[in-house]
Amino acid sequence: MFSICKIRKKTTIVKGRVSDMPLAEYVTVIESDPNESPACCHGPALLFNRVGKYFFACSACRSRKLCPLYFEVDLKKKFKTWHEVREQYIPKAEHHDPPHVLKDSLFCSQCCRIYTTSQNACLHHSLRGISPTEMNTPSSYLAQLSTNKGHAQYHFDKNTLDFMVRLASKFEKVLCLGTPSIFERLRVLGVKCHLADIDRRLEAFYSSRSFTWFNMFNGLAFRDGDESALWKFVNGSEEKPYKTITPERDVAERERHFSAQQSTLFDSGESLRTSRTTKMPSLIGSSQTERPLRKRRRRDKMVVCASMPLQIAGTDSAAEQFICIAGEQDQEETGDPEAMRKELYRNQVLKHSSELLHKKSVRQIHNTDYCEERFDSALVIIDPPFGALLGALAKTLKKLTNHGNWNRLLVFPYFNESQVNLHLPSLAMCDLAVRYRNQRKMKNDSSPVRIFTDIPLNEIPLPGPTYKYCIKCVRWVHSVNVHCAECGTCPSKNHAATRHCFVCQRCVKQTWDHCIKCKRCHLSGKCNFYRRSKGSATSSTNTVSLVRKSARRQKKR
């Protein structure tokens, strides 16, 4: 039943015990039945193997102080499964859709709801005011969780967020696992997306069709299980979502409505007199309203015609031809009421058309910036805790991406690349340094966090001048990363200069020197450290003495 993946077939001594575990990770996740596993508030526990010792532990927390769930397989103690404890941890209240209000409201972090008035709110909980603008950006409004061994929230900075959104907007639909800030931006752009996060507070800001309370390590949707909107989204069987009203979508709706009016107005063959009397009665005003418009007639026509990128020979509709001709005509002022109404109508059409053309050009530039090349597939973005085991996450991703054509994008440190190669071998590391705005060590280019993805790296352009394109590697790399002819790649992973060691037959940091005693390159003065680690990683016939020596060294430390 139990199968352990191996990287190197060497006997390893870890913490004084002999093990055949791979050197890439000390603890592995074993397949188990979630219906027969012990459970806590985070769902069914996972079965772990630590140096030949099998036990169940919490899937979300890596500390027993945060979640004391722990059962050894050999002891065979009684425990409760998820079906037995589900009613204890899942609230009875259903997931309510956020209210559409235009005034300040109240937010309850315990009920995870937004109340429009204090009369309907739960008075026995602490309430916090929230504005309509803050309702659209919950990642900046909610208090950030900072438990590194449990729930820790780190948000991308502006440059990284712009890059992620620009890349994700090229796909047909996007699934965000633990990335609420990216989800916020994608919703504004009108991208078909879904958010799955373990933070239940986000239920107050999104409907059940766009958000799922989800644990990415055991693959549990807390409320509806396999019938949740998440699984319908990934399987392509979701219902038609509600119409989301955003500023960009509102402008687009108005443009389509106005364009339909103009096409109906000019293509129906109606006369100007009939159209002005039936279509736009509000434009016929008093002489006080008409007088200032008459004085600014020439200036408005000059400004509009200068800003309109149209040609009479290349116009597509009668409305555009009318606008261009009206801009070129220069009729004399007259006191005829019929001529005044005609001028009012002409100025109104010029004003609306110029605004629409400007918005259309801006939108085209915006869409070109974000959607240079479209992908005929879906994308899942994952930002897991850096101390998490990728074995459990890989199983969840396999279930989520089982239907359809999916690409994966994982945010993970480069020094854990061996775990990524073990559990997700199809992912390749991108040279972009992922930065966070609320993490001191990850605010600059020295951040160790990278992007691992199965998207072709030559199709992910990185911003210059920090990054450049390597023709030999056929991908974008950091400007410091120099191509090595011996290794056949750009070897630097931490954005530091490297050199090739012909004895070790690999590229190392420039600050490292080759040591003949240790038979490897390392910093000067670190011989004892590498000799000790090398001796503990090799097999020996007298394993008992090696175990005793390693135990003594740990006691001395």
Sequence and secondary structure as in RCSB ss.txt:
>XXXX:A:sequence
MFSICKIRKKTTIVKGRVSDMPLAEYVTVIESDPNESPACCHGPALLFNRVGKYFFACSACRSRKLCPLYFEVDL
KKKFKTWHEVREQYIPKAEHHDPPHVLKDSLFCSQCCRIYTTSQNACLHHSLRGISPTEMNTPSSYLAQLSTNKG
HAQYHFDKNTLDFMVRLASKFEKVLCLGTPSIFERLRVLGVKCHLADIDRRLEAFYSSRSFTWFNMFNGLAFRDG
DESALWKFVNGSEEKPYKTITPERDVAERERHFSAQQSTLFDSGESLRTSRTTKMPSLIGSSQTERPLRKRRRRD
KMVVCASMPLQIAGTDSAAEQFICIAGEQDQEETGDPEAMRKELYRNQVLKHSSELLHKKSVRQIHNTDYCEERF
DSALVIIDPPFGALLGALAKTLKKLTNHGNWNRLLVFPYFNESQVNLHLPSLAMCDLAVRYRNQRKMKNDSSPVR
IFTDIPLNEIPLPGPTYKYCIKCVRWVHSVNVHCAECGTCPSKNHAATRHCFVCQRCVKQTWDHCIKCKRCHLSG
KCNFYRRSKGSATSSTNTVSLVRKSARRQKKR
>XXXX:A:secstr
      SS   EEETTEEE   TT SEEEE   GGGS EETTEE EEEEETTEEEEE SS S TTT   EEETTT
      HHHHHHHHS SS        SS EEEETTTTEEESSSSSS TTS EEEE HHHHT HHHHS   B TTS
 B   B HHHHHHHHHHHTTSSEEEEES HHHHHHHHHHT EEEEEES GGGGGTS TTTEEEEETTTTEETTTG
GGSHHHHHHHT          HHHHHHHHHHHHHHHHHHHHHTT  HHHHHHHT GGG   HHHHHHHHHTHHHH
HHHHHHH    GGG  SHHHHHHHHHHH        HHHHHHHHHHHHHHHHHHHHHHHHHHHHHHHHHH SS  
SSEEEEE   TTS HHHHHHHHHHHTSSS EEEEEEEEGGGHHHHHHH TT EEE     BTT GGGSSTT  EE
EEESS GGGS   TTTEEEETTTTEEEETT   BTTTTB   SSS  EEEETTTTEEEETT EEETTTTEEE TT
 HHHHHHHHHHHS  S HHHHHHHHHHHHHH 
